Amino acid sequence: MKLFSTYNLILLLPIIVFSCSTKGNSEQASTSETSASEVLADQEVDEEDESTGVFSFRGKHQGILKEQLFYFLRERILNVEQNTFVKQENLQLNGLDFEYTAVIMDWNVLTPIAMNNSNSIVRFASYNQSIPNELLGDSIRIEGSIQIQESTSARLESELTDVTIQVTGDYSNSYPEYNNYTQEMERINSQDFIQEELIVKLNEPRIYNKENLFMKARIAELKKEDLQGMSSDELAFLRNEIFARHGHNFKTDKMRDYFREQSWYKPYFDDVTAFLNETEKKNAQFIKSLES
């Protein structure tokens, strides 16, 4: 549906494949007690190619695209409920290609398993069949691409406001299921295809408060302004919340006592470093560098 006036700037866009690759060595995985390194701020770039007049996601709008796509896939696919434990979650965006992965488990299933098994075998290995099926949880993977449909501008202004995109991809799901015949847990694998439309609001980045800043740390590299006004203790709690959200069992009384007061906290694992995506690891290091 198109609602255009003479004041609207209308861009009919072809499919753009814009690849961005980032090279460099990955930083060493950081536990909740490890050292830190600075994270470089993203460079702002114009969002419209002046030579072609065609819109492309770049600079801050690339970050907004990733953020809104992340929550879109999380809501449509992951279906996180009150008893859902998110063991691992990651979204990689490379130009207009993306890969979303997650491993989730039901608390009611995980709790007795975690109590009866050594931590050495309870680790992230979503497709490793050497790990007992019930320990893997539901492993979700979506590999797809984005097609730009159209973009619109604010009335009486030239600033772009919305970009309609079509999200398509192959959806794979792997989950444990009890076989009444063999009386054993078996892993069921299924595949599907998704095709959804999403309107990206370029001027509506999500606002994070201290209670949900850990979620921003999962999908975007934090900057100093995100942490402005936070005390050393608050920074330490935020850094460790990145690990706590994945079920880290803290050794120090200070962190153990703090997180045990949080209703969502489930200390299942002695080391969750393998569960963190690269963005979370970088943010944990960055926050550590700001603590004094």
PyMOL commands that set and color helices and strands:
alter all, ss='L'
color gray80, all
select helices_A, chain A and resi 60-78+107-116+133-136+213-219+224-227+232-244+253-260+273-275+278-290
alter helices_A, ss='H'
color red, helices_A
select strands_A, chain A and resi 11-12+48-49+54-55+84-94+97-106+138-153+160-179+184-201
alter strands_A, ss='S'
color yellow, strands_A
deselect
rebuild
show_as cartoon
